[in-house]
Amino acid sequence: MGVLISVHECQALSAPDDGEITPDICKTKPLHGQECSYECSPGYARIGPSSSKCDNGYWTQGGFFCQGKSLNRSALIIVNC
C-alpha cells in the first residue's frame, strides 16, 4: 500500500514597486517549504519582514513594501548662480 502525500502550494507573490522577491519560483508556483526573500532597491528601506516561508499553503509572514529613504536636508538646497 502506497502513501499519498499532498503538497500544497502558496499563492504566488508579487514584488512591490522598488522591490524584489527571490528566488523567481516565489513569483510563479511556490511549494510547501519554499523560503522567499524580500529586498528593496538602493535608496529604499524595507518595511516588514525580510523573508517568508510557504507552510502547507500559507505564508508564515505578511508582505512587505519599500519606502524611499529620507533625503539629507543639505541635499535639498538649490543654489542659483
C-alpha positions as CSV (number, residue, x, y, z in Angstrom):
1,M,0.0,0.0,0.0
2,G,1.4,3.4,-1.0
3,V,1.3,6.6,0.9
4,L,-0.2,9.6,-0.8
5,I,1.4,12.9,0.1
6,S,-0.3,16.1,-0.8
7,V,2.0,19.1,-1.4
8,H,0.2,22.4,-1.0
9,E,1.4,25.5,-2.9
10,C,1.2,29.0,-1.7
11,Q,-0.2,32.0,-3.5
12,A,2.4,33.5,-5.9
13,L,4.0,36.7,-4.5
14,S,4.2,40.0,-6.4
15,A,7.1,42.3,-5.8
16,P,6.2,45.9,-4.8
17,D,7.4,49.0,-6.6
18,D,11.2,49.4,-6.0
19,G,11.4,45.8,-4.5
20,E,12.3,42.3,-5.4
21,I,11.4,38.8,-4.3
22,T,13.8,35.9,-4.7
23,P,14.0,33.2,-5.9
24,D,11.9,33.6,-9.0
25,I,9.7,30.5,-8.2
26,C,8.2,32.6,-5.4
27,K,6.5,34.7,-8.1
28,T,5.2,31.7,-10.0
29,K,4.5,28.5,-8.1
30,P,5.9,28.4,-4.6
31,L,5.5,25.0,-2.9
32,H,5.5,23.9,0.7
33,G,8.8,24.6,2.4
34,Q,9.9,27.3,-0.1
35,E,11.5,30.3,1.6
36,C,11.3,33.7,-0.2
37,S,13.5,36.7,0.5
38,Y,12.4,40.3,0.2
39,E,14.8,43.1,-0.8
40,C,14.4,46.8,-1.8
41,S,16.2,48.8,-4.5
42,P,19.1,51.1,-3.4
43,G,17.7,54.2,-1.8
44,Y,14.7,52.4,-0.4
45,A,14.1,50.8,3.0
46,R,12.2,47.5,3.5
47,I,9.1,47.9,5.8
48,G,8.1,44.4,7.0
49,P,9.8,41.0,7.3
50,S,12.9,40.1,5.3
51,S,11.5,36.7,4.3
52,S,8.6,34.3,4.4
53,K,8.2,30.6,4.1
54,C,5.4,28.6,2.4
55,D,3.9,26.3,5.1
56,N,1.2,23.9,3.9
57,G,-0.4,26.5,1.6
58,Y,0.1,29.6,3.8
59,W,2.8,32.2,4.1
60,T,4.4,32.4,7.6
61,Q,4.9,36.2,7.4
62,G,2.9,39.0,5.9
63,G,4.1,41.0,2.9
64,F,6.4,44.0,2.8
65,F,6.8,47.3,0.9
66,C,9.7,49.6,0.1
67,Q,9.7,53.1,1.3
68,G,12.1,55.8,-0.1
69,K,14.7,56.9,2.4
70,S,14.6,60.5,3.6
71,L,17.0,62.8,1.9
72,N,19.5,64.8,3.9
73,R,18.3,68.4,4.2
74,S,21.5,69.7,2.7
75,A,20.8,67.8,-0.4
76,L,17.6,69.8,-0.9
77,I,19.4,73.2,-1.1
78,I,19.3,74.6,-4.6
79,V,21.9,77.3,-5.4
80,N,21.2,79.7,-8.3
81,C,24.3,81.0,-10.0
